[in-house]
C-alpha cells in the first residue's frame, strides 16, 4: 500500500472517530442537562434502555454470541487480557473489549491479541453510522446514544462481524448501570472490590459490591477474587437473588473460607510461578515471566474463569493453554518496564488499592532503588490517598495532568496541595503535560533512579507515545492484514 493510500485511510479514520467523539458530553454539558439531576438508577436505567433500543434495531448482536462480562475495582483490565490469552491459546477465537484504552481506540476491538486494523475500523464506523442514522430516522422514544453506549454497540457489532467464539466485555464503571450490562453473559466476573468511583457507586464496600454484582445473570455462574467478608456477603446475596452460584478465588493460606479455587505464587527457578487448585483442575507452577507479583491474584482469577467455563459451558481448551497464556509477558501499562538505562516503568494505578499493589510490587522487585515519580490524575480520584501511598517509595515527584476530553483533570498546582505536608519537599517541578515531564526526567534523572509514570490510564497512554508514537501505530495498523475478513453484521 503506497503512502498516499495509507494517509487516506488514516484521514478517514480520524473523521469517523471525530464523529464518535461528538457524542461525548463535557462536564459542563452534563451539569446543564436536566436528566443529569435525576437519581443515578433513573439516569442510567435510561442509558440501558436507549442502548437496547438501538441494538434491537440492528439484530440484537449482544444476544448472538457467548459473552464473558468483567467488572471490579482493580484488575478487571488485566484479568480480561489474561483470560483472552488463555482462551486464544486454548484454540478459541476470542474477542476482547477493554475500557478505557491506553493510546488508540483499536485496543477496544481485539481478536486473538490483534487490534482491529484502520481499514476495518473505518468500515465498522461507516456501517455503524448508517445504522445509527436509520435508528434516528425511525423516530422512536430514543434518538441519541452517548459515547460509551455507542462503543458498547460497536463492540457487539464487531464481534459478530469477526465471528468470535467468545467475546470478553469489560465494564466501564460499576456494573449494574454500566452500558455494557445489556449483555447476558455465560460467565460474570467481579475481580475485587475497593473504594473508587465513590461519587457514583457509594462510599462503602458494600455499596460498591452491590453495583458490581448487578452484572450477575440467571443461569450464568459468577466468579470473584474479592475476599472481604462484607463484600462476599453482598455478592452472595445478589447471586442468590438472580438464581446463580457464586464461585470464589482465594489465597491457599487463607483458611477462613472454603474457596472454590485456591492459589499461591512462589519464586520457581528465579521466576514467579502460580499454582491454582480446585475440584475442576489443578495447575501447578505456571511460569509468569514479565508479570508483576500483584498480577498473581489477577492471573488466578483468569485461570479459574477458564476452568469454570470448561466445567459448565462445554468449552474444551487445548492442554497447556493457561501456561502458554501466562508466559506471554506483561500487560501494557501494568508495571510495564518499557525502557532501561534509565529504567522507566509505566503503571495505570489510579486508585488507592491499585497504588498499594503497585508500591508493594516495586518494593519487592526493585528493592533499594530510588524513584522519580511522574503522576497526574482526574479530579474524581482520591489524589491525597494515592499520593500518600506513592510516598512510601524513596524518591521525588514531578506533577502534571493527563489530557482527557470530557473529563475533569486535577491541575498540577492543586495536585501538589494533596501531597502529605511532611512530604512536599520531595516535589521537584510542575509540568503542563506528561510529555514535558518525561522529557525532563529522561534528561536529568540520576543513573540508578527509576522513572515511574502512574496515576491515570490516560496519563500512561500519553507517556507511551514517547516509545510508540500514535502516528506510527496508525500506519502499522493500516498496512497489517485484517483481523478477519469482515462480513456484514
GUVO-690006 format. One record per residue (C-alpha): residue number from 1; residue in three letters; x, y, z. Coordinates in Angstrom, 1 decimal, padded with zeros to 4 digits. Layout:
N
VEXMI   k   r   east  north     up
VEXMI NUM Ala      X      Y      Z
...
REM end
This chain:
489
VEXMI   k   r   east  north     up
VEXMI   1 Unk  000.0  000.0  000.0
VEXMI   2 Unk  001.5  003.4 -001.0
VEXMI   3 Unk  001.9  006.3  001.3
VEXMI   4 Unk -001.0  008.3 -000.2
VEXMI   5 Unk -003.4  005.4  000.3
VEXMI   6 Unk -002.2  004.9  003.9
VEXMI   7 Unk -002.8  008.6  004.7
VEXMI   8 Unk -006.2  008.4  003.1
VEXMI   9 Unk -007.2  005.5  005.3
VEXMI  10 Unk -005.9  007.4  008.4
VEXMI  11 Unk -007.8  010.6  007.4
VEXMI  12 Unk -011.0  008.6  007.1
VEXMI  13 Unk -010.4  007.1  010.5
VEXMI  14 Unk -009.9  010.5  012.1
VEXMI  15 Unk -013.1  011.8  010.6
VEXMI  16 Unk -015.0  008.7  011.8
VEXMI  17 Unk -013.6  009.0  015.3
VEXMI  18 Unk -014.2  012.7  015.5
VEXMI  19 Unk -017.9  011.9  014.8
VEXMI  20 Unk -017.8  009.4  017.6
VEXMI  21 Unk -016.2  011.9  019.9
VEXMI  22 Unk -019.0  014.3  019.2
VEXMI  23 Unk -021.2  012.1  021.3
VEXMI  24 Unk -019.1  012.9  024.4
VEXMI  25 Unk -020.7  015.3  026.8
VEXMI  26 Unk -018.3  017.6  028.7
VEXMI  27 Unk -018.8  018.0  032.5
VEXMI  28 Unk -020.4  021.4  031.8
VEXMI  29 Unk -022.9  019.9  029.3
VEXMI  30 Unk -023.7  017.1  031.8
VEXMI  31 Unk -024.4  019.6  034.6
VEXMI  32 Unk -026.7  021.7  032.3
VEXMI  33 Unk -028.7  018.6  031.2
VEXMI  34 Unk -032.0  018.2  033.2
VEXMI  35 Unk -031.6  014.4  033.1
VEXMI  36 Unk -028.3  014.7  035.0
VEXMI  37 Unk -030.3  015.8  038.0
VEXMI  38 Unk -032.2  012.5  038.1
VEXMI  39 Unk -031.2  009.9  040.6
VEXMI  40 Unk -028.5  007.6  039.3
VEXMI  41 Unk -030.7  004.5  038.8
VEXMI  42 Unk -033.1  006.6  036.7
VEXMI  43 Unk -030.4  008.2  034.6
VEXMI  44 Unk -028.5  005.0  034.0
VEXMI  45 Unk -031.7  003.0  033.5
VEXMI  46 Unk -032.5  005.3  030.6
VEXMI  47 Unk -029.0  004.6  029.3
VEXMI  48 Unk -029.6  000.9  029.2
VEXMI  49 Unk -033.0  001.3  027.6
VEXMI  50 Unk -031.5  003.6  024.9
VEXMI  51 Unk -028.8  001.1  024.0
VEXMI  52 Unk -031.2 -001.8  024.0
VEXMI  53 Unk -033.5  000.2  021.6
VEXMI  54 Unk -030.6  000.7  019.2
VEXMI  55 Unk -029.3 -002.9  019.5
VEXMI  56 Unk -032.8 -004.3  018.8
VEXMI  57 Unk -032.8 -002.2  015.6
VEXMI  58 Unk -029.6 -003.9  014.4
VEXMI  59 Unk -030.4 -007.5  015.2
VEXMI  60 Unk -029.6 -007.8  018.9
VEXMI  61 Unk -025.9 -008.7  018.5
VEXMI  62 Unk -025.5 -008.8  022.3
VEXMI  63 Unk -027.6 -012.0  022.3
VEXMI  64 Unk -025.9 -013.8  019.3
VEXMI  65 Unk -022.6 -014.9  020.9
VEXMI  66 Unk -021.3 -016.3  024.2
VEXMI  67 Unk -020.0 -013.4  026.3
VEXMI  68 Unk -018.0 -013.1  029.4
VEXMI  69 Unk -018.7 -009.9  031.5
VEXMI  70 Unk -015.9 -008.5  033.7
VEXMI  71 Unk -016.3 -005.9  036.5
VEXMI  72 Unk -014.3 -005.0  039.5
VEXMI  73 Unk -012.5 -002.1  041.2
VEXMI  74 Unk -009.0 -003.2  040.2
VEXMI  75 Unk -007.6 -005.8  037.9
VEXMI  76 Unk -010.5 -006.0  035.5
VEXMI  77 Unk -008.4 -005.0  032.5
VEXMI  78 Unk -005.6 -007.4  033.5
VEXMI  79 Unk -008.0 -010.3  034.1
VEXMI  80 Unk -009.7 -009.6  030.8
VEXMI  81 Unk -006.4 -009.6  028.9
VEXMI  82 Unk -005.1 -012.7  030.6
VEXMI  83 Unk -008.4 -014.6  030.1
VEXMI  84 Unk -008.4 -013.6  026.5
VEXMI  85 Unk -004.9 -015.0  026.1
VEXMI  86 Unk -005.9 -018.3  027.8
VEXMI  87 Unk -008.9 -018.8  025.5
VEXMI  88 Unk -006.9 -017.9  022.4
VEXMI  89 Unk -004.1 -020.3  023.5
VEXMI  90 Unk -006.7 -022.9  024.0
VEXMI  91 Unk -007.9 -022.7  020.4
VEXMI  92 Unk -010.9 -020.3  020.7
VEXMI  93 Unk -011.3 -017.3  018.5
VEXMI  94 Unk -011.6 -014.7  021.2
VEXMI  95 Unk -012.7 -011.1  021.2
VEXMI  96 Unk -011.5 -008.6  023.8
VEXMI  97 Unk -013.1 -005.2  024.7
VEXMI  98 Unk -011.3 -003.1  027.4
VEXMI  99 Unk -012.4  000.2  028.9
VEXMI 100 Unk -010.7  002.6  028.7
VEXMI 101 Unk -007.9  002.3  026.1
VEXMI 102 Unk -004.4  003.5  026.5
VEXMI 103 Unk -003.4  005.0  023.2
VEXMI 104 Unk -005.8  004.1  020.4
VEXMI 105 Unk -009.4  003.0  020.3
VEXMI 106 Unk -008.3  000.0  018.3
VEXMI 107 Unk -007.4 -001.5  021.7
VEXMI 108 Unk -011.1 -001.9  022.4
VEXMI 109 Unk -011.7 -004.1  019.4
VEXMI 110 Unk -009.3 -007.1  019.6
VEXMI 111 Unk -009.4 -010.6  018.2
VEXMI 112 Unk -006.8 -013.2  019.3
VEXMI 113 Unk -004.5 -010.5  020.6
VEXMI 114 Unk -004.6 -008.5  017.4
VEXMI 115 Unk -006.1 -005.0  017.2
VEXMI 116 Unk -008.7 -004.1  014.6
VEXMI 117 Unk -007.0 -002.5  011.6
VEXMI 118 Unk -007.6  001.0  010.4
VEXMI 119 Unk -009.5  000.0  007.2
VEXMI 120 Unk -011.6 -002.5  009.2
VEXMI 121 Unk -012.4  000.2  011.8
VEXMI 122 Unk -013.4  002.6  009.0
VEXMI 123 Unk -015.7  000.0  007.6
VEXMI 124 Unk -017.2 -000.6  011.1
VEXMI 125 Unk -017.6  003.1  011.7
VEXMI 126 Unk -019.3  003.7  008.4
VEXMI 127 Unk -021.7  000.7  008.9
VEXMI 128 Unk -022.5  001.9  012.4
VEXMI 129 Unk -023.1  005.5  011.3
VEXMI 130 Unk -025.5  004.2  008.6
VEXMI 131 Unk -027.5  002.0  011.1
VEXMI 132 Unk -027.4  004.8  013.7
VEXMI 133 Unk -029.0  007.2  011.1
VEXMI 134 Unk -031.7  004.7  010.3
VEXMI 135 Unk -032.4  004.3  014.0
VEXMI 136 Unk -032.7  008.0  014.5
VEXMI 137 Unk -035.0  008.4  011.4
VEXMI 138 Unk -037.4  005.8  012.9
VEXMI 139 Unk -038.3  008.5  015.5
VEXMI 140 Unk -038.7  006.1  018.4
VEXMI 141 Unk -038.6  007.1  022.0
VEXMI 142 Unk -034.8  007.4  021.9
VEXMI 143 Unk -032.8  009.0  019.2
VEXMI 144 Unk -029.3  009.6  020.6
VEXMI 145 Unk -026.6  007.4  022.1
VEXMI 146 Unk -023.8  008.5  024.4
VEXMI 147 Unk -020.2  007.9  023.5
VEXMI 148 Unk -020.0  005.0  026.0
VEXMI 149 Unk -023.2  003.4  024.7
VEXMI 150 Unk -022.0  003.7  021.1
VEXMI 151 Unk -018.8  001.9  022.0
VEXMI 152 Unk -020.7 -001.0  023.5
VEXMI 153 Unk -022.8 -001.2  020.4
VEXMI 154 Unk -019.7 -001.1  018.2
VEXMI 155 Unk -018.2 -003.9  020.2
VEXMI 156 Unk -021.1 -006.3  019.8
VEXMI 157 Unk -021.3 -005.5  016.1
VEXMI 158 Unk -017.6 -006.1  015.6
VEXMI 159 Unk -017.7 -009.4  017.5
VEXMI 160 Unk -020.5 -010.6  015.2
VEXMI 161 Unk -018.6 -009.4  012.1
VEXMI 162 Unk -015.4 -011.1  013.3
VEXMI 163 Unk -017.2 -014.3  014.1
VEXMI 164 Unk -015.6 -014.8  017.5
VEXMI 165 Unk -016.2 -017.9  019.6
VEXMI 166 Unk -016.1 -015.9  022.8
VEXMI 167 Unk -016.5 -012.2  023.5
VEXMI 168 Unk -015.0 -010.6  026.6
VEXMI 169 Unk -016.6 -007.3  027.7
VEXMI 170 Unk -015.0 -005.2  030.4
VEXMI 171 Unk -017.3 -002.8  032.3
VEXMI 172 Unk -016.6  000.9  032.3
VEXMI 173 Unk -017.6  001.8  035.9
VEXMI 174 Unk -019.7 -000.1  038.3
VEXMI 175 Unk -021.7 -002.8  036.6
VEXMI 176 Unk -025.4 -002.6  037.4
VEXMI 177 Unk -025.9  000.6  035.4
VEXMI 178 Unk -023.0  000.3  033.1
VEXMI 179 Unk -023.9  000.4  029.4
VEXMI 180 Unk -022.3 -003.0  028.9
VEXMI 181 Unk -024.9 -004.6  031.2
VEXMI 182 Unk -027.2 -005.1  028.3
VEXMI 183 Unk -025.4 -008.4  027.7
VEXMI 184 Unk -026.5 -011.8  029.1
VEXMI 185 Unk -023.1 -013.5  029.7
VEXMI 186 Unk -022.2 -017.1  030.1
VEXMI 187 Unk -019.9 -016.0  033.0
VEXMI 188 Unk -019.9 -012.9  035.1
VEXMI 189 Unk -016.6 -011.9  036.8
VEXMI 190 Unk -016.1 -009.4  039.7
VEXMI 191 Unk -012.3 -009.2  040.1
VEXMI 192 Unk -012.3 -007.5  043.5
VEXMI 193 Unk -013.8 -004.6  045.4
VEXMI 194 Unk -012.2 -001.4  046.8
VEXMI 195 Unk -013.1  002.2  047.2
VEXMI 196 Unk -013.2  004.0  043.9
VEXMI 197 Unk -015.8  006.0  041.9
VEXMI 198 Unk -017.5  006.7  045.3
VEXMI 199 Unk -019.3  009.7  043.9
VEXMI 200 Unk -021.5  007.3  041.8
VEXMI 201 Unk -021.1  003.9  043.5
VEXMI 202 Unk -021.3  005.0  047.1
VEXMI 203 Unk -018.7  005.4  049.8
VEXMI 204 Unk -018.8  001.8  051.3
VEXMI 205 Unk -017.5 -001.5  050.1
VEXMI 206 Unk -021.0 -002.9  050.4
VEXMI 207 Unk -022.5 -000.3  048.1
VEXMI 208 Unk -019.8 -000.8  045.5
VEXMI 209 Unk -020.2 -004.6  045.7
VEXMI 210 Unk -023.9 -004.2  045.1
VEXMI 211 Unk -023.2 -002.2  041.9
VEXMI 212 Unk -020.7 -004.7  040.6
VEXMI 213 Unk -023.0 -007.6  041.4
VEXMI 214 Unk -025.5 -006.1  039.0
VEXMI 215 Unk -023.8 -008.0  036.2
VEXMI 216 Unk -024.9 -011.3  037.7
VEXMI 217 Unk -027.5 -013.0  035.5
VEXMI 218 Unk -029.7 -016.1  035.9
VEXMI 219 Unk -028.1 -019.3  034.8
VEXMI 220 Unk -024.6 -017.8  034.3
VEXMI 221 Unk -022.1 -018.7  037.0
VEXMI 222 Unk -020.5 -015.8  038.9
VEXMI 223 Unk -016.8 -015.7  039.9
VEXMI 224 Unk -015.0 -013.3  042.2
VEXMI 225 Unk -011.5 -012.7  043.6
VEXMI 226 Unk -012.8 -010.5  046.3
VEXMI 227 Unk -012.1 -011.6  049.9
VEXMI 228 Unk -013.6 -009.1  052.3
VEXMI 229 Unk -016.4 -010.8  054.3
VEXMI 230 Unk -018.8 -007.9  054.0
VEXMI 231 Unk -018.2 -007.8  050.2
VEXMI 232 Unk -018.7 -011.6  049.8
VEXMI 233 Unk -022.0 -011.3  051.8
VEXMI 234 Unk -023.3 -008.8  049.3
VEXMI 235 Unk -022.1 -010.7  046.3
VEXMI 236 Unk -023.6 -014.0  047.6
VEXMI 237 Unk -026.9 -012.3  048.3
VEXMI 238 Unk -027.1 -010.8  044.9
VEXMI 239 Unk -026.1 -014.1  043.2
VEXMI 240 Unk -028.9 -015.9  045.1
VEXMI 241 Unk -031.4 -013.2  044.1
VEXMI 242 Unk -030.8 -013.9  040.4
VEXMI 243 Unk -030.6 -017.6  040.8
VEXMI 244 Unk -026.9 -018.3  040.2
VEXMI 245 Unk -023.9 -019.7  042.1
VEXMI 246 Unk -021.0 -017.5  043.3
VEXMI 247 Unk -017.6 -019.2  043.0
VEXMI 248 Unk -014.7 -017.7  044.9
VEXMI 249 Unk -010.9 -017.4  044.3
VEXMI 250 Unk -008.7 -017.0  047.3
VEXMI 251 Unk -005.2 -017.5  048.6
VEXMI 252 Unk -004.2 -021.0  049.6
VEXMI 253 Unk -003.0 -019.8  053.0
VEXMI 254 Unk -006.4 -018.3  054.0
VEXMI 255 Unk -008.5 -020.9  055.8
VEXMI 256 Unk -011.2 -018.5  056.8
VEXMI 257 Unk -013.3 -019.6  053.9
VEXMI 258 Unk -014.0 -022.6  051.7
VEXMI 259 Unk -012.7 -021.1  048.5
VEXMI 260 Unk -013.8 -022.7  045.2
VEXMI 261 Unk -010.3 -022.0  043.8
VEXMI 262 Unk -007.2 -021.7  045.9
VEXMI 263 Unk -004.0 -020.1  044.6
VEXMI 264 Unk -000.5 -019.4  045.7
VEXMI 265 Unk  002.5 -017.9  044.0
VEXMI 266 Unk  006.2 -018.6  044.6
VEXMI 267 Unk  009.6 -017.9  043.1
VEXMI 268 Unk  010.4 -021.0  041.0
VEXMI 269 Unk  013.7 -021.2  039.1
VEXMI 270 Unk  014.2 -017.5  039.7
VEXMI 271 Unk  010.8 -016.6  038.3
VEXMI 272 Unk  007.4 -016.1  039.7
VEXMI 273 Unk  005.1 -019.2  039.3
VEXMI 274 Unk  001.4 -019.6  040.0
VEXMI 275 Unk -000.5 -022.6  041.3
VEXMI 276 Unk -004.3 -022.7  041.1
VEXMI 277 Unk -006.2 -025.7  042.5
VEXMI 278 Unk -009.9 -026.6  042.6
VEXMI 279 Unk -012.2 -029.6  042.2
VEXMI 280 Unk -012.2 -028.7  038.5
VEXMI 281 Unk -008.5 -028.8  037.7
VEXMI 282 Unk -005.0 -028.3  039.2
VEXMI 283 Unk -002.4 -026.0  037.6
VEXMI 284 Unk  001.0 -026.2  039.2
VEXMI 285 Unk  003.8 -023.7  038.9
VEXMI 286 Unk  002.6 -021.9  035.9
VEXMI 287 Unk  005.5 -019.5  035.0
VEXMI 288 Unk  004.7 -015.8  034.8
VEXMI 289 Unk  007.6 -014.1  033.2
VEXMI 290 Unk  007.2 -010.4  032.8
VEXMI 291 Unk  004.1 -010.3  035.1
VEXMI 292 Unk  004.3 -008.3  038.3
VEXMI 293 Unk  003.8 -010.0  041.7
VEXMI 294 Unk  000.5 -008.3  042.1
VEXMI 295 Unk -000.7 -009.9  038.9
VEXMI 296 Unk -000.7 -013.3  040.6
VEXMI 297 Unk -004.2 -012.7  042.0
VEXMI 298 Unk -005.5 -011.5  038.7
VEXMI 299 Unk -003.9 -014.4  036.8
VEXMI 300 Unk -005.5 -016.8  039.3
VEXMI 301 Unk -009.0 -015.3  038.6
VEXMI 302 Unk -008.3 -015.6  034.8
VEXMI 303 Unk -007.3 -019.3  035.2
VEXMI 304 Unk -010.3 -020.0  037.4
VEXMI 305 Unk -012.6 -018.4  034.9
VEXMI 306 Unk -011.3 -020.6  032.1
VEXMI 307 Unk -011.7 -023.7  034.3
VEXMI 308 Unk -015.2 -022.7  035.2
VEXMI 309 Unk -016.2 -022.2  031.6
VEXMI 310 Unk -014.8 -025.7  030.7
VEXMI 311 Unk -016.8 -027.2  033.6
VEXMI 312 Unk -020.1 -025.6  032.8
VEXMI 313 Unk -020.2 -024.3  029.2
VEXMI 314 Unk -019.0 -027.3  027.2
VEXMI 315 Unk -015.7 -025.4  026.4
VEXMI 316 Unk -012.7 -027.5  025.6
VEXMI 317 Unk -009.3 -025.8  025.7
VEXMI 318 Unk -006.1 -027.2  024.4
VEXMI 319 Unk -003.8 -028.6  027.0
VEXMI 320 Unk -001.3 -026.1  028.4
VEXMI 321 Unk -003.4 -023.1  027.4
VEXMI 322 Unk -003.1 -021.4  030.8
VEXMI 323 Unk  000.7 -022.0  030.9
VEXMI 324 Unk  001.1 -020.6  027.4
VEXMI 325 Unk -001.0 -017.6  028.1
VEXMI 326 Unk  000.7 -016.6  031.4
VEXMI 327 Unk  004.1 -016.9  029.7
VEXMI 328 Unk  003.0 -014.1  027.3
VEXMI 329 Unk  004.6 -011.4  029.4
VEXMI 330 Unk  003.4 -008.1  030.8
VEXMI 331 Unk  000.1 -006.4  030.0
VEXMI 332 Unk  000.7 -003.0  028.5
VEXMI 333 Unk  000.6 -000.2  031.2
VEXMI 334 Unk  000.6 -002.6  034.1
VEXMI 335 Unk  004.0 -002.4  035.8
VEXMI 336 Unk  005.4 -002.2  032.2
VEXMI 337 Unk  009.2 -001.9  032.2
VEXMI 338 Unk  009.3 -000.1  028.9
VEXMI 339 Unk  013.0  001.2  028.9
VEXMI 340 Unk  016.3  000.5  030.5
VEXMI 341 Unk  019.2  003.0  031.1
VEXMI 342 Unk  017.4  004.7  032.6
VEXMI 343 Unk  014.8  002.3  033.8
VEXMI 344 Unk  011.2  003.5  033.1
VEXMI 345 Unk  008.1  001.8  034.5
VEXMI 346 Unk  004.6  002.6  033.4
VEXMI 347 Unk  001.6  001.6  035.6
VEXMI 348 Unk -002.1  002.6  035.4
VEXMI 349 Unk -002.7  002.7  039.1
VEXMI 350 Unk -005.5  005.2  039.5
VEXMI 351 Unk -007.0  004.3  042.9
VEXMI 352 Unk -005.7  003.5  046.4
VEXMI 353 Unk -005.9 -000.3  046.1
VEXMI 354 Unk -004.0 -000.2  042.7
VEXMI 355 Unk -001.4  002.1  044.2
VEXMI 356 Unk -000.9 -000.1  047.2
VEXMI 357 Unk -000.4 -003.2  044.9
VEXMI 358 Unk  002.0 -001.2  042.7
VEXMI 359 Unk  004.1  000.0  045.6
VEXMI 360 Unk  004.3 -003.4  047.2
VEXMI 361 Unk  005.5 -004.9  043.9
VEXMI 362 Unk  008.1 -002.2  043.4
VEXMI 363 Unk  009.4 -002.6  046.9
VEXMI 364 Unk  009.7 -006.4  046.3
VEXMI 365 Unk  011.1 -006.3  042.7
VEXMI 366 Unk  013.1 -003.0  042.8
VEXMI 367 Unk  014.3 -003.1  046.4
VEXMI 368 Unk  016.8 -000.4  047.3
VEXMI 369 Unk  016.1  001.8  044.2
VEXMI 370 Unk  015.1  005.4  044.3
VEXMI 371 Unk  012.2  006.6  042.1
VEXMI 372 Unk  011.4  009.8  040.2
VEXMI 373 Unk  007.6  009.6  040.2
VEXMI 374 Unk  005.7  011.4  037.4
VEXMI 375 Unk  002.0  011.5  038.3
VEXMI 376 Unk -001.3  013.2  037.4
VEXMI 377 Unk -004.9  012.2  037.7
VEXMI 378 Unk -008.6  013.0  037.3
VEXMI 379 Unk -010.4  015.2  039.9
VEXMI 380 Unk -012.7  012.3  040.7
VEXMI 381 Unk -009.8  010.3  042.2
VEXMI 382 Unk -008.6  010.2  045.7
VEXMI 383 Unk -005.5  012.2  045.0
VEXMI 384 Unk -004.4  012.5  048.6
VEXMI 385 Unk -004.8  008.8  049.2
VEXMI 386 Unk -002.9  007.8  046.1
VEXMI 387 Unk -000.1  010.2  046.8
VEXMI 388 Unk  000.2  009.1  050.4
VEXMI 389 Unk  000.7  005.5  049.1
VEXMI 390 Unk  003.3  006.6  046.5
VEXMI 391 Unk  005.2  008.4  049.2
VEXMI 392 Unk  006.2  005.0  050.6
VEXMI 393 Unk  008.6  004.9  047.8
VEXMI 394 Unk  012.0  006.6  048.2
VEXMI 395 Unk  012.3  009.4  045.7
VEXMI 396 Unk  010.9  012.7  044.3
VEXMI 397 Unk  007.8  013.8  042.4
VEXMI 398 Unk  007.1  015.5  039.1
VEXMI 399 Unk  003.4  016.5  038.9
VEXMI 400 Unk  001.5  017.0  035.7
VEXMI 401 Unk -002.0  016.2  034.4
VEXMI 402 Unk -003.5  013.9  031.7
VEXMI 403 Unk -005.4  015.3  028.7
VEXMI 404 Unk -008.9  013.7  028.7
VEXMI 405 Unk -011.6  015.1  026.6
VEXMI 406 Unk -014.9  015.2  028.5
VEXMI 407 Unk -013.3  014.6  031.9
VEXMI 408 Unk -012.1  017.0  034.6
VEXMI 409 Unk -008.4  016.7  035.5
VEXMI 410 Unk -006.5  017.8  038.5
VEXMI 411 Unk -004.2  020.8  037.9
VEXMI 412 Unk -000.6  020.2  038.9
VEXMI 413 Unk -000.7  023.0  041.4
VEXMI 414 Unk -003.8  021.6  043.0
VEXMI 415 Unk -002.3  018.1  043.0
VEXMI 416 Unk  000.7  019.5  044.8
VEXMI 417 Unk -001.6  020.5  047.7
VEXMI 418 Unk -002.7  016.9  048.0
VEXMI 419 Unk  000.9  015.7  048.9
VEXMI 420 Unk  001.2  015.0  052.6
VEXMI 421 Unk  002.5  018.1  054.3
VEXMI 422 Unk  005.6  016.3  055.6
VEXMI 423 Unk  006.5  015.1  052.0
VEXMI 424 Unk  006.1  018.3  050.0
VEXMI 425 Unk  009.9  018.9  050.0
VEXMI 426 Unk  010.0  015.9  047.6
VEXMI 427 Unk  008.2  017.9  044.9
VEXMI 428 Unk  010.7  018.9  042.1
VEXMI 429 Unk  008.7  020.5  039.4
VEXMI 430 Unk  005.2  021.0  037.9
VEXMI 431 Unk  004.6  020.4  034.2
VEXMI 432 Unk  001.7  021.2  031.9
VEXMI 433 Unk  001.7  017.7  030.3
VEXMI 434 Unk  003.3  014.3  030.7
VEXMI 435 Unk  005.4  014.7  027.6
VEXMI 436 Unk  007.3  017.7  029.1
VEXMI 437 Unk  007.6  015.9  032.5
VEXMI 438 Unk  009.0  012.8  030.8
VEXMI 439 Unk  011.4  014.8  028.6
VEXMI 440 Unk  012.8  016.5  031.7
VEXMI 441 Unk  013.0  013.2  033.7
VEXMI 442 Unk  014.9  011.4  030.9
VEXMI 443 Unk  017.4  014.3  030.7
VEXMI 444 Unk  018.0  014.8  034.4
VEXMI 445 Unk  017.4  011.5  036.2
VEXMI 446 Unk  020.3  010.1  038.2
VEXMI 447 Unk  021.8  006.8  036.8
VEXMI 448 Unk  020.3  004.5  039.4
VEXMI 449 Unk  016.9  006.2  039.8
VEXMI 450 Unk  013.8  004.5  038.3
VEXMI 451 Unk  011.3  006.8  036.4
VEXMI 452 Unk  007.8  005.8  037.4
VEXMI 453 Unk  004.8  007.1  035.5
VEXMI 454 Unk  001.5  006.4  037.2
VEXMI 455 Unk -001.8  007.8  038.5
VEXMI 456 Unk -004.1  007.5  035.4
VEXMI 457 Unk -004.7  005.2  032.5
VEXMI 458 Unk -004.8  008.3  030.3
VEXMI 459 Unk -001.5  009.7  031.6
VEXMI 460 Unk  000.2  006.3  030.9
VEXMI 461 Unk -001.3  006.2  027.4
VEXMI 462 Unk  000.2  009.7  026.7
VEXMI 463 Unk  003.5  008.6  028.1
VEXMI 464 Unk  003.6  005.5  025.9
VEXMI 465 Unk  003.6  007.9  022.9
VEXMI 466 Unk  007.3  008.5  023.6
VEXMI 467 Unk  008.1  004.9  022.7
VEXMI 468 Unk  005.2  004.0  020.5
VEXMI 469 Unk  004.0  007.2  018.7
VEXMI 470 Unk  000.4  007.1  017.7
VEXMI 471 Unk  001.0  008.2  014.1
VEXMI 472 Unk  003.4  005.3  013.6
VEXMI 473 Unk  000.9  002.9  015.3
VEXMI 474 Unk -001.8  004.1  012.9
VEXMI 475 Unk  000.4  003.5  009.9
VEXMI 476 Unk  001.2  000.0  011.1
VEXMI 477 Unk -002.5 -000.7  011.7
VEXMI 478 Unk -003.3  000.4  008.2
VEXMI 479 Unk -001.0 -002.0  006.3
VEXMI 480 Unk -001.2 -005.1  008.5
VEXMI 481 Unk -003.5 -007.9  007.4
VEXMI 482 Unk -007.1 -007.7  008.7
VEXMI 483 Unk -008.1 -009.3  011.9
VEXMI 484 Unk -010.8 -011.1  010.0
VEXMI 485 Unk -012.4 -010.6  006.6
VEXMI 486 Unk -015.3 -008.7  008.0
VEXMI 487 Unk -018.7 -009.9  006.9
VEXMI 488 Unk -021.9 -007.8  007.3
VEXMI 489 Unk -023.2 -007.9  010.8
REM end
